[in-house]
Structure formats: structure tokens, C-alpha cells
Amino acid sequence: MAKRAISSIETSTGAVASSATPLLLKERAYQEIRELIQTGDLNSQSNVSERQLVERLGMSKTPIRAALENLEMQGLVTVSPQRGILVRELSARETSELFDVRMAIEPYIAAQLARRTLNVSQREQLKANLREQRLAAKTEDALRATQLDIAFHRLLAAILENQEMMIWLERCFDKLHRSVLRVNQMARNRLQKSYEDHDAVAKSILSGSHNDAAHHMKEHLAFGRQFLLVGESSFE
């Protein structure tokens, strides 16, 4: 199960899983529209219509409509007959509540992993992600850094193999992705700070320091929450 979960994380960051089965059209429509939202190609100012998505994705209305219904249920878009398809902006309260969920789950995940001995493959997964994060920060590639940031947190949950936690975290990541990307594109030195935070968490996990792992994760999430809600000026 862990291998399958981690494989899905790799795919989400751009690697193609050779064993992946062809997606149903509605699943492909969902993934492609979600990616357009996460990369900012679709935003609250887009006012895109269903017909435009049909043309852009080269699909019929049926899978597009099913994907939009799913995205609307998750609170990512609002579908209006008058205004078209609008990407929802998170309110300050929603952002704070999503971080409440993460603060309750992710320090626990980090501490539990530190109590284990990760196998060679799991350790290499973490190190490979961090190497790519460092490169993305150095080249100031905000989109890639954001993808790797979220992939890092997903990977920790996947290694722990707690499916319920993964489900809740996926909901958080889907909603927060665009906000995190926007901050990473605008804020000075944010990419390097995020990499350093993740590196500290990973080192604590790999060294078996469960208290430090939980502490570093809590500090990382607290900083991220404040950064999204207040902005860079509060840390200058």
C-alpha cells in the first residue's frame, strides 16, 4: 500500500507512473481542471464558461460537467449560469481552519515517522524531494517549488499509511495550493525558507528525534498560516 501511495505522490509532481491505468474521461477532466486552478490559469477573474472548457480540454460536456460538480462540492469553484465558472477565493477564516486541521495532523505524522526506521526507498524519496526543492528555490521557480512543497507533506502522510489522515490533508492541499503559489510568487526568500523548514523536519525524522520533528513541523505550519493571512510585511 505504501508503494502505491508514494507512486501517486510522484505522479502529482510531474513524474509519469508506468503502471498507471488510463483515466476515465471524468477523472481526466477533474485532474486537468484542478491543475488549471492550481497553476493560476483559472482564477476568480477568469469567468470561463463550460463551452470554453469543452474546447480547451477537447472533451464533451458530460465529463466536464461531472468534474465541475465534484470541484464545486469541494468548494474549489462556483458554477453560475449568469457568471460562468468562478474559482473560489479562500476567506481568512477558511484558511485558518484548514491550517487548524494541518496543525492537528502533521506534527503527529512527523513525530510518528521519527519513531520508525524508514526504509532505504522512503529515505531516498524524502532526500530526492528536498534536492529538487533546493534547486527550485535557487532558480526561483515558484510553481515547481509549490508542487514540491505540497508533495513533501503528502509524502510524509503516505509513508505513515494512515488513509484517513491522507484524505483530510488532500482536501486541505487542494484548497490551499493556489494561495501558497501566489505567496511563493510574490514573497522574497519564501522558497528558501520553506525548503529550510522541510529540511529541518526531514532531518529530525531521519535522526529519530520525534520531539524535534513535531516541533519543526508546528513552527513551519504556524509560519505558513501567518504568512498567508498577514503577508510578508509582518515578518520584516
Stockholm file with secondary structure:
# STOCKHOLM 1.0

chainA/1-236         MAKRAISSIETSTGAVASSATPLLLKERAYQEIRELIQTGDLNSQSNVSERQLVERLGMSKTPIRAALENLEMQGLVTVSPQRGILVRELSARETSELFDVRMAIEPYIAAQLARRTLNVSQREQLKANLREQRLAAKTEDALRATQLDIAFHRLLAAILENQEMMIWLERCFDKLHRSVLRVNQMARNRLQKSYEDHDAVAKSILSGSHNDAAHHMKEHLAFGRQFLLVGESSFE
#=GR chainA/1-236 SS CHHHHHHHHHHHTTCCCTTCCCCCHHHHHHHHHHHHHHTTSSCTTCCBCHHHHHHHHTCCHHHHHHHHHHHHHTTSEEEETTTEEEECCCCHHHHHHHHHHHHHHHHHHHHHHHTSCCCHHHHHHHHHHHHHHHHHHHTTCHHHHHHHHHHHHHHHHHHHTCHHHHHHHHHHHHHHHHHHHHHHHHSTTHHHHHHHHHHHHHHHHHHTCHHHHHHHHHHHHHHHHHHHHHCGGGGC
#=GC SS_cons         CHHHHHHHHHHHTTCCCTTCCCCCHHHHHHHHHHHHHHTTSSCTTCCBCHHHHHHHHTCCHHHHHHHHHHHHHTTSEEEETTTEEEECCCCHHHHHHHHHHHHHHHHHHHHHHHTSCCCHHHHHHHHHHHHHHHHHHHTTCHHHHHHHHHHHHHHHHHHHTCHHHHHHHHHHHHHHHHHHHHHHHHSTTHHHHHHHHHHHHHHHHHHTCHHHHHHHHHHHHHHHHHHHHHCGGGGC
//
